[in-house]
Amino acid sequence: MERVIVQKFGGTSVATESLRDAVIKHIERAMAEGYRPVVVVSAMGRAGDPYATDTLLELVGASQDASERDVDLLLACGEVISTVVLSRALKARGHKARALTGAQAGIVTDGRFGDARVLRVEPKRILAALACGEIPVIAGFQGESQDGEVTTLGRGGSDTSAAAIAVVLGAELLEVFTDVDGVKTADPRLAPLAATLEVATYQEIAELAHFGAKVIHPRAVEIAMKGKIPIKIRQTTSDAPGTLISDVAWRGDIERPPADRPVTGIAHVTGVCQAVVIPPEGEPAAVRLFSRLGEAQISADMIHVTPERIAFIVEGKLERRLKSLLAELGWPHIVTGDLAKVSAVGAGMHGVPGVMARVAAALYQAGVEILQTTDSHVHISCLVRAEKVKEAVLALHKEFGLEQS
């Protein structure tokens, strides 16, 4: 049985010839280690670069008659360009390579334009390429619906593509290459002493991704977790080992993180607003309210329901729509904008008393007011004012000893 490795390279990793040389070195290193690489790529560069997804979107962004179908056809071009460019570069280095679109690679989706879900992967052409000694270079972020329509997978879609392909191929490892050397204990722009995690569990990284860390998409982590495919987050321009993500991240005789490390990392999301609603008595107010939110395509988070009040947060860009909906309901309410959600994440906090007390004390000492909280076995999230987000991140980062040594 051949040892397959899936390597996903982000848009910044394939943006220039020198970066593509670094990509090829990682592919060659995997081959030297005895792996058969399967490569997944994103569109080249960032917004403003000629073939980046956001740049392509600007071509039709102002057009009112651009259908979702047409937009997906356009956006899929970015990854196809990357696929052809990288496969040609591999051939120029003497390697056999085969460029494949998402559809050609067998990625079958549910047909939802702009945010499709992967139903299955039919890897016939990937396996055929491997059987011929070729390196499959696959366009991420895209697939084909069951009725033959090109669909894109939404933000982080190339991560999702790579994870789905890794699972169906039974890969030994999924490597995700980006412009940082692994998953950090916090955003280094706010916490300059943020360290790179050596190991972490799937659940920890999925939670960090959900709560604002942008190194890998949470859907990809969840797919890999179900398929028991280890993930390594690595830097394209470095040979550093990166962060290993798996369900056996804790080695030796330790079956769970040590009690002195209840928190693995701090994540944050800015640009949210909070609604506090006073429901009328004598009716199922929560059912009515959240039904209306669903109909208005408003997703609520940090939900807290009592007979006296209902509190939740939404994305700040939906604040005007939320206010209009609440005004129509006619219930007393307050909507507060310019807020942020700061989360302490760690598999080690489960069953460890006093973690919330440490969170609250650290934020209090830093002069950060807690407006609302939610928690699970793996996270504690606090709603704070946006202008206090740096103080909150730094306070929690220091409280749980996450700085570089």
C-alpha positions as CSV (number, residue, x, y, z in Angstrom):
1,M,0.0,0.0,0.0
2,E,1.5,3.3,-1.1
3,R,1.9,6.0,1.5
4,V,-0.1,9.0,0.4
5,I,0.3,12.5,1.8
6,V,-2.0,15.4,0.9
7,Q,-0.3,18.8,0.8
8,K,-2.4,22.0,0.6
9,F,-0.8,25.2,-0.3
10,G,-2.6,28.6,0.3
11,G,-2.8,31.5,-2.0
12,T,0.3,33.3,-0.7
13,S,2.3,30.1,-1.0
14,V,1.9,30.0,-4.8
15,A,1.8,33.7,-5.6
16,T,5.4,34.1,-7.0
17,E,8.0,32.0,-8.7
18,S,10.3,32.0,-5.7
19,L,7.4,30.9,-3.4
20,R,6.5,28.1,-5.9
21,D,10.1,27.0,-5.7
22,A,9.6,26.6,-2.0
23,V,6.4,24.7,-2.6
24,I,8.2,22.3,-4.9
25,K,10.9,21.7,-2.3
26,H,8.2,20.6,0.2
27,I,6.7,18.2,-2.4
28,E,10.2,16.8,-3.2
29,R,10.9,16.4,0.5
30,A,7.7,14.4,0.9
31,M,8.8,12.2,-2.0
32,A,12.2,11.7,-0.5
33,E,10.5,10.5,2.7
34,G,8.7,7.8,0.7
35,Y,5.3,9.6,0.3
36,R,3.2,9.9,-2.9
37,P,2.1,13.5,-2.7
38,V,-1.4,14.7,-3.7
39,V,-1.3,18.5,-4.0
40,V,-4.3,20.9,-3.4
41,V,-3.9,24.7,-4.2
42,S,-5.7,27.9,-3.6
43,A,-6.0,30.9,-5.9
44,M,-2.8,32.9,-6.2
45,G,-2.2,35.8,-3.9
46,R,-4.4,38.1,-1.9
47,A,-7.0,40.8,-2.8
48,G,-5.6,43.1,-5.4
49,D,-3.4,40.4,-7.0
50,P,-4.6,39.5,-10.5
51,Y,-6.0,36.1,-10.0
52,A,-6.9,36.2,-6.3
53,T,-10.5,35.2,-5.3
54,D,-11.4,38.7,-4.0
55,T,-10.0,40.3,-7.2
56,L,-12.1,38.1,-9.4
57,L,-15.1,38.8,-7.2
58,E,-14.6,42.5,-7.8
59,L,-15.2,41.9,-11.6
60,V,-18.8,41.2,-10.9
61,G,-19.2,42.7,-7.4
62,A,-21.0,45.8,-8.6
63,S,-23.2,44.0,-11.1
64,Q,-26.8,43.5,-9.9
65,D,-27.6,40.8,-12.5
66,A,-24.7,38.5,-11.8
67,S,-26.2,35.2,-10.8
68,E,-24.7,33.0,-8.0
69,R,-24.1,30.4,-10.7
70,D,-22.0,32.8,-12.8
71,V,-20.1,34.0,-9.8
72,D,-19.1,30.5,-8.9
73,L,-18.0,29.8,-12.5
74,L,-15.8,32.9,-12.3
75,L,-14.3,32.3,-8.8
76,A,-13.4,28.7,-9.7
77,C,-11.0,30.1,-12.3
78,G,-8.6,31.3,-9.6
79,E,-7.7,27.9,-8.3
80,V,-7.6,26.4,-11.9
81,I,-5.0,29.0,-12.8
82,S,-2.9,28.0,-9.7
83,T,-3.2,24.4,-10.6
84,V,-1.9,24.8,-14.1
85,V,0.9,27.1,-13.1
86,L,2.2,24.8,-10.3
87,S,1.9,21.6,-12.4
88,R,3.9,23.3,-15.2
89,A,6.5,24.3,-12.6
90,L,6.7,20.7,-11.4
91,K,7.2,19.5,-15.0
92,A,10.0,22.0,-15.5
93,R,11.8,20.4,-12.6
94,G,11.5,17.0,-14.1
95,H,8.4,15.7,-12.3
96,K,5.4,14.2,-13.9
97,A,2.3,16.1,-12.8
98,R,-1.4,16.3,-13.8
99,A,-3.6,19.3,-13.2
100,L,-7.2,18.6,-12.2
101,T,-10.2,20.8,-11.5
102,G,-12.2,20.1,-8.4
103,A,-14.8,18.4,-10.6
104,Q,-12.2,16.3,-12.4
105,A,-10.8,15.3,-9.0
106,G,-14.2,13.9,-8.1
107,I,-15.4,16.4,-5.5
108,V,-19.2,16.1,-5.5
109,T,-21.2,18.8,-3.7
110,D,-24.7,19.6,-2.7
111,G,-25.1,22.2,-5.3
112,R,-25.4,25.3,-3.1
113,F,-23.6,28.1,-4.9
114,G,-21.1,30.1,-2.9
115,D,-21.1,27.8,0.2
116,A,-21.4,24.2,-1.0
117,R,-20.9,21.2,1.1
118,V,-18.9,18.2,0.0
119,L,-21.1,15.1,-0.3
120,R,-18.4,12.7,-1.4
121,V,-15.2,12.4,-3.3
122,E,-14.9,10.0,-6.3
123,P,-11.1,9.8,-6.6
124,K,-10.9,7.7,-9.9
125,R,-8.8,10.3,-11.7
126,I,-6.6,11.1,-8.7
127,L,-5.8,7.3,-8.4
128,A,-5.2,7.1,-12.1
129,A,-2.7,9.9,-11.9
130,L,-0.9,8.2,-9.0
131,A,-0.9,4.9,-10.8
132,C,1.0,6.6,-13.7
133,G,3.6,8.0,-11.3
134,E,2.2,11.6,-11.6
135,I,1.7,14.2,-8.9
136,P,-2.0,15.2,-9.0
137,V,-2.3,19.0,-8.6
138,I,-5.9,19.7,-7.7
139,A,-7.9,23.0,-7.6
140,G,-9.2,23.5,-4.1
141,F,-12.3,25.5,-3.1
142,Q,-14.5,23.9,-5.8
143,G,-16.5,20.9,-6.9
144,E,-19.4,19.9,-9.1
145,S,-23.0,19.3,-8.1
146,Q,-24.8,16.1,-8.9
147,D,-26.4,17.9,-11.8
148,G,-23.1,19.1,-13.3
149,E,-22.9,22.7,-11.9
150,V,-19.6,24.2,-10.8
151,T,-19.9,25.2,-7.1
152,T,-17.5,26.8,-4.7
153,L,-17.1,25.8,-1.0
154,G,-16.9,29.2,0.7
155,R,-14.2,30.7,2.8
156,G,-11.5,28.1,3.7
157,G,-12.8,25.9,0.9
158,S,-9.4,24.7,-0.2
159,D,-8.7,23.4,3.3
160,T,-12.0,21.6,3.1
161,S,-11.1,20.1,-0.3
162,A,-7.8,18.9,1.0
163,A,-9.3,17.3,4.1
164,A,-12.0,15.5,2.1
165,I,-9.4,14.2,-0.4
166,A,-7.1,13.0,2.4
167,V,-9.9,11.1,4.0
168,V,-11.0,9.3,0.9
169,L,-7.5,8.4,0.0
170,G,-6.7,7.2,3.5
171,A,-3.7,9.6,3.6
172,E,-1.1,9.2,6.3
173,L,-0.9,13.0,6.8
174,L,-2.5,16.2,5.7
175,E,0.0,19.1,5.5
176,V,-1.5,22.6,5.3
177,F,1.1,25.2,4.3
178,T,0.6,28.9,5.0
179,D,2.6,32.1,5.8
180,V,3.0,31.3,9.5
181,D,5.0,28.5,11.1
182,G,2.1,26.8,12.8
183,V,-0.8,27.5,15.1
184,K,-0.1,30.3,17.5
185,T,-1.2,30.6,21.1
186,A,-2.8,34.0,20.2
187,D,-2.8,36.4,17.3
188,P,0.9,37.7,17.3
189,R,-0.3,41.1,16.2
190,L,-2.0,41.5,19.6
191,A,0.3,39.2,21.6
192,P,3.9,39.6,20.3
193,L,5.1,36.8,22.7
194,A,2.6,34.3,21.2
195,A,4.3,30.8,20.9
196,T,3.8,28.2,18.2
197,L,2.0,25.1,19.4
198,E,3.9,21.9,18.9
199,V,0.8,19.7,19.3
200,A,-2.9,20.2,19.8
201,T,-6.1,18.1,19.5
202,Y,-8.6,18.4,16.7
203,Q,-11.1,19.8,19.0
204,E,-8.8,22.5,20.3
205,I,-7.9,23.7,16.8
206,A,-11.5,23.5,15.6
207,E,-12.6,25.6,18.5
208,L,-9.7,28.1,18.0
209,A,-10.7,28.3,14.3
210,H,-14.4,28.8,15.1
211,F,-13.4,31.6,17.5
212,G,-11.3,33.6,15.2
213,A,-7.9,31.9,14.5
214,K,-7.5,31.8,10.7
215,V,-4.8,29.3,10.1
216,I,-7.1,26.5,9.0
217,H,-10.9,26.3,8.4
218,P,-12.9,24.5,11.2
219,R,-14.8,22.4,8.6
220,A,-11.5,20.9,7.4
221,V,-10.5,20.0,10.9
222,E,-13.8,18.3,11.6
223,I,-13.5,16.3,8.3
224,A,-10.0,15.2,9.2
225,M,-11.0,14.3,12.7
226,K,-13.8,12.0,11.5
227,G,-11.4,10.3,9.1
228,K,-8.6,10.2,11.8
229,I,-6.2,12.0,9.4
230,P,-3.4,13.8,11.3
231,I,-2.8,17.4,10.2
232,K,0.4,19.5,10.2
233,I,0.2,23.2,9.9
234,R,3.5,24.4,8.4
235,Q,5.1,27.4,6.9
236,T,5.9,27.4,3.1
237,T,9.2,29.3,3.5
238,S,10.5,27.2,6.4
239,D,11.5,23.7,7.3
240,A,10.1,24.2,10.9
241,P,8.0,21.2,12.0
242,G,4.9,23.3,12.6
243,T,1.9,22.2,14.6
244,L,0.7,18.6,14.7
245,I,-3.0,18.2,15.1
246,S,-4.5,14.8,16.0
247,D,-6.5,12.8,18.5
248,V,-3.3,11.5,20.0
249,A,-1.6,14.8,20.3
250,W,-0.7,14.0,23.9
251,R,2.1,11.5,24.0
252,G,3.6,9.0,26.4
253,D,1.5,7.9,29.4
254,I,-0.5,11.1,29.4
255,E,-4.0,10.6,28.1
256,R,-5.1,14.2,28.5
257,P,-3.4,17.6,28.8
258,P,-1.7,18.2,32.1
259,A,-3.8,20.1,34.7
260,D,-1.3,23.0,34.7
261,R,-2.1,23.7,31.0
262,P,-5.9,24.0,31.0
263,V,-5.8,26.6,28.1
264,T,-4.0,26.0,24.8
265,G,-4.7,29.3,23.1
266,I,-6.6,32.6,23.0
267,A,-8.7,33.5,20.0
268,H,-10.8,36.6,19.3
269,V,-13.4,37.9,16.9
270,T,-14.1,41.5,16.4
271,G,-17.0,43.3,14.7
272,V,-20.0,41.8,16.6
273,C,-23.0,43.3,18.3
274,Q,-25.1,42.2,21.3
275,A,-28.9,42.2,21.6
276,V,-30.6,42.0,24.9
277,V,-34.4,41.5,24.5
278,I,-37.1,41.6,27.2
279,P,-39.7,39.0,26.0
280,P,-43.4,39.3,26.7
281,E,-45.0,36.9,29.2
282,G,-47.3,34.1,28.3
283,E,-45.9,33.1,24.9
284,P,-43.0,31.0,23.6
285,A,-40.9,34.2,23.0
286,A,-37.6,32.4,22.3
287,V,-39.2,30.2,19.6
288,R,-40.8,33.2,17.9
289,L,-37.6,35.4,18.1
290,F,-35.2,32.8,16.8
291,S,-37.6,31.7,14.1
292,R,-37.7,35.3,12.9
293,L,-33.9,35.5,13.0
294,G,-33.7,32.4,10.9
295,E,-36.1,33.7,8.3
296,A,-34.0,36.9,8.1
297,Q,-30.8,34.9,7.6
298,I,-29.3,36.2,10.9
299,S,-27.2,33.7,12.7
300,A,-27.1,34.2,16.5
301,D,-24.2,33.2,18.8
302,M,-23.5,33.3,22.6
303,I,-27.2,32.7,23.2
304,H,-28.5,33.1,26.8
305,V,-32.2,32.6,27.5
306,T,-34.0,33.2,30.8
307,P,-37.7,34.0,31.4
308,E,-36.7,37.6,32.0
309,R,-34.4,38.2,29.1
310,I,-32.8,36.8,25.9
311,A,-29.3,37.8,25.0
312,F,-27.2,36.9,22.0
313,I,-24.7,38.3,19.5
314,V,-24.6,38.6,15.7
315,E,-22.1,39.8,13.2
316,G,-21.8,43.6,13.2
317,K,-22.6,43.9,9.5
318,L,-26.1,42.5,10.4
319,E,-26.7,45.1,13.1
320,R,-29.1,47.3,11.0
321,R,-31.1,44.3,9.9
322,L,-31.3,43.0,13.5
323,K,-32.5,46.4,14.7
324,S,-35.2,46.5,12.1
325,L,-36.4,43.0,13.0
326,L,-36.5,43.8,16.7
327,A,-38.4,47.0,16.0
328,E,-41.0,45.0,14.1
329,L,-41.4,42.6,17.0
330,G,-42.0,45.6,19.3
331,W,-40.4,44.0,22.4
332,P,-38.1,46.2,24.6
333,H,-34.5,45.7,23.6
334,I,-31.0,47.1,23.6
335,V,-28.5,46.6,20.7
336,T,-24.9,47.4,21.5
337,G,-22.3,47.5,18.7
338,D,-18.5,47.6,18.5
339,L,-18.0,44.5,20.6
340,A,-15.6,41.5,20.4
341,K,-15.6,37.9,21.6
342,V,-12.4,36.7,23.3
343,S,-12.1,33.0,23.9
344,A,-9.8,30.8,26.0
345,V,-9.6,27.3,24.4
346,G,-8.1,24.1,25.8
347,A,-9.0,20.5,26.1
348,G,-7.3,20.6,29.5
349,M,-10.0,22.8,31.1
350,H,-12.6,20.0,31.3
351,G,-13.1,19.0,34.9
352,V,-10.5,21.5,36.2
353,P,-12.1,23.8,38.8
354,G,-11.3,27.5,38.9
355,V,-10.6,28.2,35.2
356,M,-13.5,30.6,34.9
357,A,-12.4,32.3,38.1
358,R,-8.9,32.9,36.6
359,V,-10.5,34.2,33.3
360,A,-12.7,36.7,35.2
361,A,-9.9,37.8,37.6
362,A,-7.4,38.4,34.7
363,L,-9.9,40.5,32.8
364,Y,-10.9,42.4,35.9
365,Q,-7.3,43.2,36.7
366,A,-6.8,44.4,33.1
367,G,-9.8,46.7,33.3
368,V,-11.8,44.7,30.9
369,E,-15.6,44.5,31.5
370,I,-17.3,41.2,30.8
371,L,-20.6,41.8,29.1
372,Q,-21.6,38.1,28.6
373,T,-20.1,34.7,28.7
374,T,-20.6,31.2,27.2
375,D,-18.6,28.0,27.8
376,S,-18.2,24.4,26.9
377,H,-15.8,21.6,28.0
378,V,-13.2,23.1,25.7
379,H,-13.7,26.9,25.7
380,I,-14.7,30.0,27.8
381,S,-15.8,33.0,25.7
382,C,-16.2,36.5,27.0
383,L,-18.0,39.4,25.2
384,V,-16.0,42.6,25.7
385,R,-15.9,46.1,24.2
386,A,-13.8,46.1,20.9
387,E,-11.5,48.8,22.2
388,K,-10.4,46.4,25.0
389,V,-9.7,43.4,22.9
390,K,-6.0,43.7,23.0
391,E,-5.9,44.1,26.8
392,A,-8.2,41.1,27.1
393,V,-6.1,38.8,24.8
394,L,-2.8,39.9,26.5
395,A,-4.3,39.4,30.0
396,L,-5.5,35.8,29.3
397,H,-2.4,34.9,27.4
398,K,-0.3,35.9,30.3
399,E,-2.6,34.4,33.0
400,F,-2.4,30.9,31.4
401,G,1.4,31.1,30.8
402,L,1.2,30.9,27.0
403,E,4.1,33.2,26.1
404,Q,7.2,32.0,24.4
405,S,9.8,30.9,26.9
